[in-house]
Amino acid sequence: MTFDDIIPIDALIGRQPDPMYGGDSPPAKGKKKKVDREALQSAIMRIPRMDVRVARDLIDIGIREIYELQGRSAESLFEEIIAVRSETPKYRIAYLRMGIYFSENDPPEANMMHPSVWQDV
């Protein structure tokens, strides 16, 4: 008879048994956040202060480059996003307006490159 037969070594040192080897450990406390690597690496993220979730929304409706925002209306883009994902919050319209401004002005004014400027314009 060995020591492991009496008291598992993991219990002595306070470690949870590995579930791959048949242990019944509880799930990890903190889940890792999912990272949207495609949205983070997209050209849309070159817009200062752009939200990753808005970049994901734009990718989902087929807009992958900044120049594709030129001449578009933020409200029409938002309607397209709503058609794909109906639970999209309205605050993202400000980010869309800011992105359109950035695409149409070279160089953009620094004081206009914040979403709070574009709320309820």
C-alpha positions as CSV (number, residue, x, y, z in Angstrom):
1,M,0.0,0.0,0.0
2,T,1.3,3.4,-1.0
3,F,0.7,6.8,0.5
4,D,-1.4,7.8,-2.6
5,D,-3.9,5.0,-1.7
6,I,-4.6,6.6,1.6
7,I,-4.6,10.4,0.9
8,P,-4.2,11.7,-2.7
9,I,-1.1,13.8,-3.0
10,D,-3.1,16.6,-4.7
11,A,-5.2,17.0,-1.6
12,L,-2.1,17.4,0.5
13,I,-0.6,20.1,-1.5
14,G,-4.0,21.9,-2.2
15,R,-4.0,21.3,-6.0
16,Q,-7.2,20.2,-7.8
17,P,-7.0,17.0,-9.8
18,D,-6.7,17.4,-13.5
19,P,-10.0,16.7,-15.2
20,M,-8.2,15.2,-18.1
21,Y,-7.1,12.4,-15.9
22,G,-10.5,11.7,-14.3
23,G,-10.5,14.3,-11.5
24,D,-13.7,16.1,-10.6
25,S,-12.4,19.6,-10.3
26,P,-14.8,22.6,-10.3
27,P,-14.7,24.9,-13.3
28,A,-12.2,27.7,-13.3
29,K,-13.3,30.9,-11.5
30,G,-12.4,33.4,-14.2
31,K,-13.2,32.6,-17.8
32,K,-11.0,34.0,-20.5
33,K,-12.6,36.7,-22.6
34,K,-13.0,35.8,-26.2
35,V,-10.8,38.0,-28.3
36,D,-12.1,39.0,-31.8
37,R,-8.7,38.9,-33.5
38,E,-10.2,39.6,-37.0
39,A,-11.8,42.8,-35.8
40,L,-8.7,43.9,-33.9
41,Q,-6.5,43.4,-36.9
42,S,-8.9,45.0,-39.4
43,A,-8.3,48.4,-41.1
44,I,-11.3,49.8,-39.2
45,M,-9.3,49.7,-36.0
46,R,-6.9,52.4,-37.4
47,I,-9.7,54.9,-36.7
48,P,-8.7,56.5,-33.3
49,R,-10.9,55.5,-30.4
50,M,-12.9,52.9,-32.5
51,D,-14.7,50.3,-30.5
52,V,-13.8,46.6,-31.4
53,R,-17.5,45.7,-31.2
54,V,-18.3,48.4,-33.8
55,A,-15.5,47.1,-36.0
56,R,-17.0,43.6,-35.7
57,D,-20.4,45.0,-36.7
58,L,-18.9,46.7,-39.8
59,I,-17.1,43.5,-40.8
60,D,-20.4,41.6,-40.4
61,I,-22.1,43.8,-42.9
62,G,-19.2,43.7,-45.4
63,I,-17.3,46.8,-44.7
64,R,-13.6,46.0,-44.2
65,E,-11.8,49.1,-45.3
66,I,-12.0,52.7,-44.1
67,Y,-12.7,54.1,-47.5
68,E,-15.9,52.1,-47.7
69,L,-17.4,54.4,-45.1
70,Q,-17.1,57.5,-47.3
71,G,-20.5,58.9,-48.4
72,R,-22.5,56.5,-46.2
73,S,-25.0,57.5,-43.5
74,A,-24.5,56.3,-40.0
75,E,-28.2,55.6,-39.6
76,S,-28.3,53.4,-42.8
77,L,-25.2,51.5,-41.6
78,F,-26.9,51.0,-38.2
79,E,-30.0,49.7,-39.9
80,E,-27.9,47.1,-41.8
81,I,-26.2,46.1,-38.5
82,I,-29.6,45.7,-36.8
83,A,-30.8,43.4,-39.7
84,V,-27.8,41.2,-38.8
85,R,-27.8,41.5,-35.1
86,S,-31.0,43.0,-33.7
87,E,-29.8,43.5,-30.1
88,T,-27.1,46.0,-31.1
89,P,-27.2,49.1,-28.8
90,K,-27.9,52.5,-30.2
91,Y,-24.7,54.1,-28.7
92,R,-22.8,52.6,-31.6
93,I,-24.2,55.2,-34.0
94,A,-21.8,57.7,-32.5
95,Y,-18.9,55.5,-33.4
96,L,-20.2,55.0,-36.9
97,R,-20.5,58.8,-37.3
98,M,-17.0,59.3,-36.1
99,G,-15.7,56.6,-38.5
100,I,-17.5,58.3,-41.4
101,Y,-16.0,61.6,-40.4
102,F,-12.5,60.1,-40.2
103,S,-12.9,58.5,-43.7
104,E,-14.0,61.7,-45.3
105,N,-11.6,64.2,-43.7
106,D,-7.8,64.1,-44.2
107,P,-6.5,65.0,-41.7
108,P,-9.4,64.9,-39.3
109,E,-9.6,67.5,-36.5
110,A,-8.4,66.0,-33.2
111,N,-11.3,67.4,-31.2
112,M,-13.8,65.6,-33.5
113,M,-12.2,62.2,-32.9
114,H,-14.2,61.2,-29.8
115,P,-17.6,59.4,-29.9
116,S,-19.1,61.7,-27.3
117,V,-18.8,64.6,-29.9
118,W,-21.1,62.5,-32.2
119,Q,-23.9,61.7,-29.7
120,D,-27.2,63.1,-30.9
121,V,-25.8,65.2,-33.8
